[in-house]
Amino acid sequence: PTKVHGFPAQAQSICAGQSHSASLLTDETVWCWGRNTYGQLGNGNTQSQYVPIQVPNIRSAISISSGLDHILARVAGRLVWGWGKNSEGQLGDGTWQDKSSPVLTGF
């Protein structure tokens, strides 16, 4: 095992997709790292990151979940945000377009 460095708080939960990982920290922020082909790191681009980076604009996160190439985060107020591959509408935003930044789902 290798320790993941770069978190400003302790990890509360983690999830992983095909080639990316994400962690929900105790400060209620979400951090991602790994391959970013479809924007699954949520940082607004498709450049892979080999150290954790914070997903902008996701605050008060309660839980996270990852699919093959996308991530969903539930935040306070029962809102769900998603980012990454969306070829089958898995982000729930009413489109089939990949999103490299978080979008509010229709839930």
mmCIF file of the C-alpha atoms, coordinates in Angstrom:
data_MODEL
# 
_entry.id   MODEL 
# 
loop_
_atom_site.group_PDB 
_atom_site.id 
_atom_site.type_symbol 
_atom_site.label_atom_id 
_atom_site.label_alt_id 
_atom_site.label_comp_id 
_atom_site.label_asym_id 
_atom_site.label_entity_id 
_atom_site.label_seq_id 
_atom_site.pdbx_PDB_ins_code 
_atom_site.Cartn_x 
_atom_site.Cartn_y 
_atom_site.Cartn_z 
_atom_site.occupancy 
_atom_site.B_iso_or_equiv 
_atom_site.pdbx_formal_charge 
_atom_site.auth_seq_id 
_atom_site.auth_comp_id 
_atom_site.auth_asym_id 
_atom_site.auth_atom_id 
_atom_site.pdbx_PDB_model_num 
ATOM 1   C CA . PRO A 1 1   ? 0.000   0.000  0.000   1.00 0.00 ? 1   PRO A CA 1 
ATOM 2   C CA . THR A 1 2   ? 1.009   3.588  -0.685  1.00 0.00 ? 2   THR A CA 1 
ATOM 3   C CA . LYS A 1 3   ? -0.202  6.550  1.358   1.00 0.00 ? 3   LYS A CA 1 
ATOM 4   C CA . VAL A 1 4   ? -2.147  9.156  -0.603  1.00 0.00 ? 4   VAL A CA 1 
ATOM 5   C CA . HIS A 1 5   ? -0.664  12.583 0.114   1.00 0.00 ? 5   HIS A CA 1 
ATOM 6   C CA . GLY A 1 6   ? -2.086  16.061 -0.276  1.00 0.00 ? 6   GLY A CA 1 
ATOM 7   C CA . PHE A 1 7   ? -5.332  16.037 1.702   1.00 0.00 ? 7   PHE A CA 1 
ATOM 8   C CA . PRO A 1 8   ? -5.961  19.044 4.002   1.00 0.00 ? 8   PRO A CA 1 
ATOM 9   C CA . ALA A 1 9   ? -8.249  16.909 6.198   1.00 0.00 ? 9   ALA A CA 1 
ATOM 10  C CA . GLN A 1 10  ? -8.829  13.243 6.960   1.00 0.00 ? 10  GLN A CA 1 
ATOM 11  C CA . ALA A 1 11  ? -10.556 10.993 4.460   1.00 0.00 ? 11  ALA A CA 1 
ATOM 12  C CA . GLN A 1 12  ? -14.094 10.063 5.450   1.00 0.00 ? 12  GLN A CA 1 
ATOM 13  C CA . SER A 1 13  ? -14.888 7.782  2.496   1.00 0.00 ? 13  SER A CA 1 
ATOM 14  C CA . ILE A 1 14  ? -13.448 6.800  -0.864  1.00 0.00 ? 14  ILE A CA 1 
ATOM 15  C CA . CYS A 1 15  ? -14.655 5.451  -4.179  1.00 0.00 ? 15  CYS A CA 1 
ATOM 16  C CA . ALA A 1 16  ? -12.989 4.420  -7.412  1.00 0.00 ? 16  ALA A CA 1 
ATOM 17  C CA . GLY A 1 17  ? -13.891 4.010  -11.040 1.00 0.00 ? 17  GLY A CA 1 
ATOM 18  C CA . GLN A 1 18  ? -12.039 2.367  -13.889 1.00 0.00 ? 18  GLN A CA 1 
ATOM 19  C CA . SER A 1 19  ? -8.898  4.529  -13.652 1.00 0.00 ? 19  SER A CA 1 
ATOM 20  C CA . HIS A 1 20  ? -9.736  7.299  -11.189 1.00 0.00 ? 20  HIS A CA 1 
ATOM 21  C CA . SER A 1 21  ? -10.351 7.640  -7.468  1.00 0.00 ? 21  SER A CA 1 
ATOM 22  C CA . ALA A 1 22  ? -12.153 10.104 -5.231  1.00 0.00 ? 22  ALA A CA 1 
ATOM 23  C CA . SER A 1 23  ? -12.253 10.847 -1.541  1.00 0.00 ? 23  SER A CA 1 
ATOM 24  C CA . LEU A 1 24  ? -14.758 12.686 0.618   1.00 0.00 ? 24  LEU A CA 1 
ATOM 25  C CA . LEU A 1 25  ? -12.885 14.434 3.414   1.00 0.00 ? 25  LEU A CA 1 
ATOM 26  C CA . THR A 1 26  ? -14.068 15.269 6.921   1.00 0.00 ? 26  THR A CA 1 
ATOM 27  C CA . ASP A 1 27  ? -14.183 18.948 5.901   1.00 0.00 ? 27  ASP A CA 1 
ATOM 28  C CA . GLU A 1 28  ? -16.949 17.944 3.416   1.00 0.00 ? 28  GLU A CA 1 
ATOM 29  C CA . THR A 1 29  ? -14.863 18.589 0.285   1.00 0.00 ? 29  THR A CA 1 
ATOM 30  C CA . VAL A 1 30  ? -14.279 16.095 -2.538  1.00 0.00 ? 30  VAL A CA 1 
ATOM 31  C CA . TRP A 1 31  ? -10.846 15.338 -3.989  1.00 0.00 ? 31  TRP A CA 1 
ATOM 32  C CA . CYS A 1 32  ? -10.109 13.291 -7.130  1.00 0.00 ? 32  CYS A CA 1 
ATOM 33  C CA . TRP A 1 33  ? -7.057  11.891 -8.925  1.00 0.00 ? 33  TRP A CA 1 
ATOM 34  C CA . GLY A 1 34  ? -6.197  9.546  -11.799 1.00 0.00 ? 34  GLY A CA 1 
ATOM 35  C CA . ARG A 1 35  ? -7.176  9.396  -15.454 1.00 0.00 ? 35  ARG A CA 1 
ATOM 36  C CA . ASN A 1 36  ? -9.446  12.215 -16.606 1.00 0.00 ? 36  ASN A CA 1 
ATOM 37  C CA . THR A 1 37  ? -10.427 11.285 -20.171 1.00 0.00 ? 37  THR A CA 1 
ATOM 38  C CA . TYR A 1 38  ? -14.093 12.255 -19.699 1.00 0.00 ? 38  TYR A CA 1 
ATOM 39  C CA . GLY A 1 39  ? -13.683 14.939 -17.039 1.00 0.00 ? 39  GLY A CA 1 
ATOM 40  C CA . GLN A 1 40  ? -14.254 12.476 -14.206 1.00 0.00 ? 40  GLN A CA 1 
ATOM 41  C CA . LEU A 1 41  ? -11.972 14.481 -11.908 1.00 0.00 ? 41  LEU A CA 1 
ATOM 42  C CA . GLY A 1 42  ? -14.411 17.403 -12.031 1.00 0.00 ? 42  GLY A CA 1 
ATOM 43  C CA . ASN A 1 43  ? -11.737 20.093 -12.372 1.00 0.00 ? 43  ASN A CA 1 
ATOM 44  C CA . GLY A 1 44  ? -12.986 21.633 -15.631 1.00 0.00 ? 44  GLY A CA 1 
ATOM 45  C CA . ASN A 1 45  ? -10.582 19.894 -18.019 1.00 0.00 ? 45  ASN A CA 1 
ATOM 46  C CA . THR A 1 46  ? -9.529  16.433 -19.192 1.00 0.00 ? 46  THR A CA 1 
ATOM 47  C CA . GLN A 1 47  ? -5.920  16.433 -18.001 1.00 0.00 ? 47  GLN A CA 1 
ATOM 48  C CA . SER A 1 48  ? -5.064  13.456 -15.783 1.00 0.00 ? 48  SER A CA 1 
ATOM 49  C CA . GLN A 1 49  ? -3.813  14.177 -12.263 1.00 0.00 ? 49  GLN A CA 1 
ATOM 50  C CA . TYR A 1 50  ? -1.524  11.894 -10.314 1.00 0.00 ? 50  TYR A CA 1 
ATOM 51  C CA . VAL A 1 51  ? -2.016  13.646 -6.980  1.00 0.00 ? 51  VAL A CA 1 
ATOM 52  C CA . PRO A 1 52  ? -5.391  14.536 -5.424  1.00 0.00 ? 52  PRO A CA 1 
ATOM 53  C CA . ILE A 1 53  ? -7.038  17.799 -6.509  1.00 0.00 ? 53  ILE A CA 1 
ATOM 54  C CA . GLN A 1 54  ? -10.094 19.391 -4.987  1.00 0.00 ? 54  GLN A CA 1 
ATOM 55  C CA . VAL A 1 55  ? -13.284 19.405 -7.027  1.00 0.00 ? 55  VAL A CA 1 
ATOM 56  C CA . PRO A 1 56  ? -14.242 23.099 -7.265  1.00 0.00 ? 56  PRO A CA 1 
ATOM 57  C CA . ASN A 1 57  ? -17.644 24.260 -6.009  1.00 0.00 ? 57  ASN A CA 1 
ATOM 58  C CA . ILE A 1 58  ? -18.499 21.051 -4.158  1.00 0.00 ? 58  ILE A CA 1 
ATOM 59  C CA . ARG A 1 59  ? -19.048 21.965 -0.516  1.00 0.00 ? 59  ARG A CA 1 
ATOM 60  C CA . SER A 1 60  ? -21.005 20.303 2.278   1.00 0.00 ? 60  SER A CA 1 
ATOM 61  C CA . ALA A 1 61  ? -20.677 16.885 0.625   1.00 0.00 ? 61  ALA A CA 1 
ATOM 62  C CA . ILE A 1 62  ? -22.354 14.035 2.473   1.00 0.00 ? 62  ILE A CA 1 
ATOM 63  C CA . SER A 1 63  ? -21.519 11.071 0.243   1.00 0.00 ? 63  SER A CA 1 
ATOM 64  C CA . ILE A 1 64  ? -19.807 10.167 -3.023  1.00 0.00 ? 64  ILE A CA 1 
ATOM 65  C CA . SER A 1 65  ? -20.139 7.332  -5.497  1.00 0.00 ? 65  SER A CA 1 
ATOM 66  C CA . SER A 1 66  ? -18.265 6.439  -8.645  1.00 0.00 ? 66  SER A CA 1 
ATOM 67  C CA . GLY A 1 67  ? -19.198 4.623  -11.793 1.00 0.00 ? 67  GLY A CA 1 
ATOM 68  C CA . LEU A 1 68  ? -16.825 3.436  -14.478 1.00 0.00 ? 68  LEU A CA 1 
ATOM 69  C CA . ASP A 1 69  ? -15.938 6.976  -15.645 1.00 0.00 ? 69  ASP A CA 1 
ATOM 70  C CA . HIS A 1 70  ? -18.146 9.348  -13.626 1.00 0.00 ? 70  HIS A CA 1 
ATOM 71  C CA . ILE A 1 71  ? -18.712 10.506 -10.050 1.00 0.00 ? 71  ILE A CA 1 
ATOM 72  C CA . LEU A 1 72  ? -21.808 11.609 -8.151  1.00 0.00 ? 72  LEU A CA 1 
ATOM 73  C CA . ALA A 1 73  ? -21.744 13.610 -4.921  1.00 0.00 ? 73  ALA A CA 1 
ATOM 74  C CA . ARG A 1 74  ? -24.673 14.193 -2.591  1.00 0.00 ? 74  ARG A CA 1 
ATOM 75  C CA . VAL A 1 75  ? -24.448 17.486 -0.739  1.00 0.00 ? 75  VAL A CA 1 
ATOM 76  C CA . ALA A 1 76  ? -26.438 19.152 2.022   1.00 0.00 ? 76  ALA A CA 1 
ATOM 77  C CA . GLY A 1 77  ? -29.984 19.956 0.997   1.00 0.00 ? 77  GLY A CA 1 
ATOM 78  C CA . ARG A 1 78  ? -30.349 16.595 -0.762  1.00 0.00 ? 78  ARG A CA 1 
ATOM 79  C CA . LEU A 1 79  ? -28.818 17.928 -3.971  1.00 0.00 ? 79  LEU A CA 1 
ATOM 80  C CA . VAL A 1 80  ? -26.815 15.598 -6.213  1.00 0.00 ? 80  VAL A CA 1 
ATOM 81  C CA . TRP A 1 81  ? -23.982 16.799 -8.447  1.00 0.00 ? 81  TRP A CA 1 
ATOM 82  C CA . GLY A 1 82  ? -22.304 14.710 -11.134 1.00 0.00 ? 82  GLY A CA 1 
ATOM 83  C CA . TRP A 1 83  ? -19.343 14.911 -13.508 1.00 0.00 ? 83  TRP A CA 1 
ATOM 84  C CA . GLY A 1 84  ? -17.486 12.752 -16.017 1.00 0.00 ? 84  GLY A CA 1 
ATOM 85  C CA . LYS A 1 85  ? -18.713 10.462 -18.775 1.00 0.00 ? 85  LYS A CA 1 
ATOM 86  C CA . ASN A 1 86  ? -22.381 10.902 -19.633 1.00 0.00 ? 86  ASN A CA 1 
ATOM 87  C CA . SER A 1 87  ? -22.837 8.878  -22.839 1.00 0.00 ? 87  SER A CA 1 
ATOM 88  C CA . GLU A 1 88  ? -25.854 7.063  -21.369 1.00 0.00 ? 88  GLU A CA 1 
ATOM 89  C CA . GLY A 1 89  ? -27.232 9.983  -19.369 1.00 0.00 ? 89  GLY A CA 1 
ATOM 90  C CA . GLN A 1 90  ? -25.717 8.621  -16.145 1.00 0.00 ? 90  GLN A CA 1 
ATOM 91  C CA . LEU A 1 91  ? -25.185 12.111 -14.700 1.00 0.00 ? 91  LEU A CA 1 
ATOM 92  C CA . GLY A 1 92  ? -28.932 12.694 -14.615 1.00 0.00 ? 92  GLY A CA 1 
ATOM 93  C CA . ASP A 1 93  ? -28.780 16.225 -16.033 1.00 0.00 ? 93  ASP A CA 1 
ATOM 94  C CA . GLY A 1 94  ? -30.996 15.509 -19.041 1.00 0.00 ? 94  GLY A CA 1 
ATOM 95  C CA . THR A 1 95  ? -28.137 15.360 -21.565 1.00 0.00 ? 95  THR A CA 1 
ATOM 96  C CA . TRP A 1 96  ? -25.748 12.797 -23.012 1.00 0.00 ? 96  TRP A CA 1 
ATOM 97  C CA . GLN A 1 97  ? -22.750 15.138 -22.976 1.00 0.00 ? 97  GLN A CA 1 
ATOM 98  C CA . ASP A 1 98  ? -19.675 14.449 -20.841 1.00 0.00 ? 98  ASP A CA 1 
ATOM 99  C CA . LYS A 1 99  ? -19.107 17.060 -18.122 1.00 0.00 ? 99  LYS A CA 1 
ATOM 100 C CA . SER A 1 100 ? -15.666 18.035 -16.842 1.00 0.00 ? 100 SER A CA 1 
ATOM 101 C CA . SER A 1 101 ? -17.174 20.237 -14.115 1.00 0.00 ? 101 SER A CA 1 
ATOM 102 C CA . PRO A 1 102 ? -19.942 19.299 -11.676 1.00 0.00 ? 102 PRO A CA 1 
ATOM 103 C CA . VAL A 1 103 ? -23.530 19.711 -12.905 1.00 0.00 ? 103 VAL A CA 1 
ATOM 104 C CA . LEU A 1 104 ? -26.667 19.525 -10.826 1.00 0.00 ? 104 LEU A CA 1 
ATOM 105 C CA . THR A 1 105 ? -28.663 16.391 -11.549 1.00 0.00 ? 105 THR A CA 1 
ATOM 106 C CA . GLY A 1 106 ? -32.411 16.299 -11.957 1.00 0.00 ? 106 GLY A CA 1 
ATOM 107 C CA . PHE A 1 107 ? -32.919 14.495 -8.635  1.00 0.00 ? 107 PHE A CA 1 
# 
